[in-house]
Amino acid sequence: MKSKRILLTALLAIGFIGTTFAGLYDDWPDDSICGWLEQKPTHAGYLGEAKKRGLTCEGGKAVKGSAKTTTTRSTSTTKSKASTANSDITIYEVVFSPAVLKELLDRVISKTDYDFSKHKLTNNVKDIQCRFTISRVVYENSELGEPEYWDIAQGTINIKGFDVEFGEGSYWKMGGLSTDKSYLRDEVNIKLTEDGHFVGKMAYFTHTVKQGEVPREPLYPTLTKHKRSTPMDLNNINDVASLWIDVEDWAGGIMRISSCKYL
């Protein structure tokens, strides 16, 4: 929205400038226009007036005749001067601190980039839709983890071939930035392996953020073939799958897949 406002402002400004130039030079003789154009060949107002009148300018004087020659010569002069100006530009090497460089790279390289070549993905040809929930697992009191019996995200999940996408209406329940549903649409890069595991990366919210609290950016954990997972059985999609997700040392999650059906 901000970029649209900037573009609109620029277009309006150009319109006002054009209106200003339209009547400013009406009383000027042709030679005056050409004389000033000789001094300032890139001036928008002089160029516009010369074009409007169809003037051919040579040596600062108006020459009756070919308007096309004028445009070509003026353009050529402008390009020549612009080329000379560009040749004076000095380029300096910029050195970024590691923190700044990391921030810039994060903006260029997607946080969900993942190399799937190390996995054997399913060749399932039937589209499947399932229900999903994600609950948190806490490791503070147990190395095996203690699942919490409330959902931090829920909705539907669509499997098309080996591509995995969260369905419309899916949402996080952690408040703050998680209320932006685009995280479950644009910040997900997950695929299904032939043995029923989800692999890849996705935006993941670990903390509940209440109104008035500082927003928390999502983490981007890697989904792997976790040893505690119960993968999807593609030969019997009615079975419930429990896919464990390692997120941080103190907490992770379980994504439960159920109520699957072929589309």
Protein Blocks (a to p, Z undefined) as FASTA:
>chain_A
ZZmmmmmmmmmmmmmmmmmmmmmmmmpcfklmmmmmmmmmmbmklmmmmmmnopaceehi
acehjfklmmmmmmmmmmmmmmmmmmmpccddddddfklmmmmmmmmmcckbccfklpcc
dfbfbdcddddddddddfklomnbpadfbdfbdcddddehjaccddehiacfegpjllpm
klmmmmcccdddfkopaeddddddfbdcdehiacdddddddddddfkbccddfklmkbcc
dddddfbfmbccddddehiacZZ
